[in-house]
Amino acid sequence: MVTPMLEIGGRIALRDDMMLRPYVAAGLSLLSSDSWKQTGRLSLAPSGTGGFTTSVPIAQVEGRVATGMQLYTNGPIDLRLQYDGEFSRSTTAHSGSLVAAVRF
């Protein structure tokens, strides 16, 4: 898989000790296969019992977007709020995160 992305953002000084960094990013994930396959066997199955293969179809091209903002401070805590979206012909996924970083 390869995922080229382009991010555009800026910096906004809120006070002498705080800076807000809004950003937006977009790109594509390109996969070389249209399915994910895994082979396994049951550990307590009788001897001579063969294994099995499972296959899950996946999209070979998936669009990705992200947007968010990061708050930098001169103090020990920084915050980041982010939305991520993934879109293909067969799937759609949305996620969000709030991250607090504490420097020590």
C-alpha positions in Angstrom: 0.0 0.0 0.0 1.1 3.5 -0.7 -0.7 6.6 0.5 0.4 10.0 -1.0 -1.2 12.9 0.9 -1.1 16.7 0.6 -1.6 18.8 3.7 -2.3 22.5 3.8 -2.3 24.5 7.1 -1.4 27.6 8.8 -0.5 29.1 12.1 -2.5 31.6 14.1 -1.0 33.4 17.2 -3.6 33.5 19.9 -1.4 35.0 22.6 2.3 35.3 23.3 2.2 31.8 24.8 -0.3 30.0 22.5 -0.5 29.1 18.8 -3.3 27.4 16.9 -2.4 25.3 13.8 -5.5 24.5 11.6 -5.0 22.0 8.8 -6.7 20.0 6.1 -5.2 17.0 4.2 -6.4 14.8 1.3 -4.9 11.8 -0.5 -5.4 8.3 -1.8 -4.4 4.9 -0.6 -3.5 2.6 -3.5 -3.3 -1.2 -2.8 -1.8 -3.9 -5.0 -4.5 -6.5 -4.1 -8.3 -6.5 -4.0 -8.5 -8.8 -1.0 -6.8 -9.7 2.2 -6.2 -13.4 2.7 -5.1 -15.3 5.8 -4.5 -19.1 6.2 -4.9 -20.8 9.5 -5.6 -24.1 11.2 -7.2 -25.1 14.5 -4.6 -26.0 17.1 -6.7 -28.8 18.7 -8.1 -30.3 15.4 -7.4 -34.0 14.8 -4.1 -34.7 13.0 -4.5 -34.8 9.3 -7.1 -32.0 9.4 -6.2 -29.4 6.8 -6.1 -25.7 7.3 -8.4 -23.1 5.9 -8.1 -19.8 4.1 -10.3 -16.7 4.7 -10.5 -13.9 2.3 -11.9 -10.4 2.9 -12.5 -8.1 -0.2 -10.9 -4.7 0.1 -10.9 -1.7 -2.2 -7.8 -1.1 -4.2 -8.3 2.7 -4.2 -9.4 4.6 -1.2 -9.8 8.4 -0.7 -8.6 9.8 2.6 -9.3 13.2 4.2 -8.3 14.7 7.5 -8.9 18.0 9.1 -8.2 19.4 12.5 -6.4 21.8 14.7 -3.5 21.7 17.1 -3.0 24.0 20.0 0.6 24.7 21.0 1.4 26.3 24.4 4.6 27.4 26.2 3.3 25.3 29.1 3.6 21.5 29.4 0.3 20.7 27.6 -0.5 20.7 23.8 -3.9 19.6 22.4 -4.9 18.2 19.0 -8.5 17.6 17.7 -8.7 15.7 14.4 -11.3 14.2 12.1 -10.3 11.4 9.6 -12.5 10.0 6.8 -11.9 7.1 4.4 -14.0 6.5 1.3 -14.1 3.8 -1.4 -16.7 2.2 -3.6 -17.5 -0.4 -0.9 -16.6 1.3 2.5 -16.9 4.5 4.4 -15.2 5.1 7.7 -15.2 8.2 10.0 -13.1 8.7 13.1 -12.1 11.4 15.4 -9.5 11.9 18.0 -8.6 14.3 20.8 -5.0 14.0 21.9 -3.4 15.7 24.9 0.4 15.8 25.0 2.2 16.5 28.3 5.9 17.4 28.1 8.1 16.6 31.1 
